[in-house]
Amino acid sequence: MLIDRGLPLVGYRFAVVIITTGIPNPVDIEFKEVSGLKMSRGVTRNASMTSLENQLPTQSLVLKRGVFTAPSPLLLSNVAESLFWGTRMLRKDIMISVLDDDNFPVNTWVVSNAYLESWDWDGLNAGSNDLLIESMSFKYSGIKYIPLKFTKT
């Protein structure tokens, strides 16, 4: 008996929704690259006993995109957060979805309680005509993987 596994997913069609204080940002969803989607857990071994550690390991999620001339909600959020960089952390939930040909999500990862760890920009080079890329690195410990399947009508 054969099981229909569908088609392999492409890694170049995806959307990222950043949710700050429960409010999703539907504007800043296009990114060049997402890396750091990883589920891991701490395991301790003591003689013949194996157990899970009490705290999940912290992971890093990196989002990369081109810098735009007009301000966006994510840019304004990052600027506001940078004003309190040494005293406060604004936690966010980040939803990354792989999209099908019709732009429907087929697989989703939900990263919870992420905070902006660093925000940096590629080097400037007068001898190149590449786009200026900004990178946002978030620390997180919670991630859920949600395979989705929608039937089209």
N, C-alpha and C positions, 0 to 999 in steps of 0.2 A: 504494500500500500504506500503510495507516494503522498507526501504532505506538501501542500502548496505553501511555499515560503515567500511567495511574491518576488519582487525584483529587488536587486541591491539598491540601497539608497545612495544618492549622490551627495557629496559633502560640500557642494558649492551653492546650494539653494537653501538658505536658512534665514531665520529672523530671531532677533533678541529683544525681549521686552523686559525692561528694568522697572521694578515696582518699588516705589519709595513711599513709606508711610501708608501703604495700602492702595496707592494710586498708580495704575500702570501708565507708562509713558509710550503712547502709540506713535510718537514722532521719530524717536531715535531707535529704530529697529534694524537699520542696515549697517552691518559691520563687514570689514574685509576678512577678518579672521577671528576665530574663537579657539582658545586652547586651554587645557587644564580640566576638562570634564573627566572626573575620576572618582570612583567609589573605592574607599579603602577603610580598613578598620584595624585597630590595634589588637594584637593577640599576644597573650603572655603564656609562657609554659613553665610550669613548676613540677619537675619530675614527670609523672605520667598525667598530670592534670593540665588541660588547656582551657583557657577562659578568655573572654573579651575584656579589653580594658574599659574603664569607666567613661573615658572621654574619647570622642572620635578625633582622629588626626586632622590637622588643619591643611587644607589644600589651597592652591592658587589658581584662579580663573583669570585669563588674560583676554581682553577684548581689544581689537585693533580696528581703526577706521580712519578715513581721511578727515582732515581738519577743514571745516567749512567757514565761509566768510560771515554768515549770519549766525547769531546765537540760537541755541536749541535748548529745550528743557534739560537735557542731560548736561550740557555745558554749564548752564546757569546753576544747576544743582552742584556740580563739581566745584565751581567757583565759590558758591556759598559755603560748601564744606571746607574748602581750602582756607577760608577766613578763620575757621575754628580748628585748624589742622592739629594743633598741639593739645587741644582740650576735649574735643568731642568726636565721636564716630557715628555716622549716620548709617544704619543698617538697611540693606535692600534685599529684596528677593529678585532673582534673575531667572527668566524663563527662556531657554534656547530651544527652538523648534526647527527640525528638518522639514522642508516643504516638498510637496509633490509637484507635478507639472501644472496643476491648477492652483498652486499656492495654498493648499490645505496642509496643516501640520500632520505628519505621519509618525514622528517620534519626538518626544520632548524630554528635556531635563529641567528640573526645577531646583535651582541652587538657593538655599534659604539662609537668611541672616548673614549675608555677605557684607563686608565693609571695604571701602576703597583703601587699599594699602599704598598704592603709588600711581602716579599719573605722569607719563613722560611722552616726549615727542622725538621723532627721528632727528638726526642731525640735518643742518641746513647746508646745502652745497650748491654754489653758483654754477658749477659745471654740469649739473644734472637737471632734467626736467621731470623728475618723479614727483608724485603727490607728497605733501607733508602728512605723515601718519602719526596719530596719537595712540598711545597704548594706556589702557586702564587695567591695573592689576587689583583683583579683589581677593581677599582671604575668606574662606568659608569652611564649614565643617559638615553641613548638611546638604545632601543631594538626593533627589529622587529621579528615577528613570521611568518614563511613562510611554510605552509603545501605544500608539493610537491607530485605529483603523476606522475610517469613515466610509460608508457605502454611498456612492454617488447616485443621485436619482436623475 
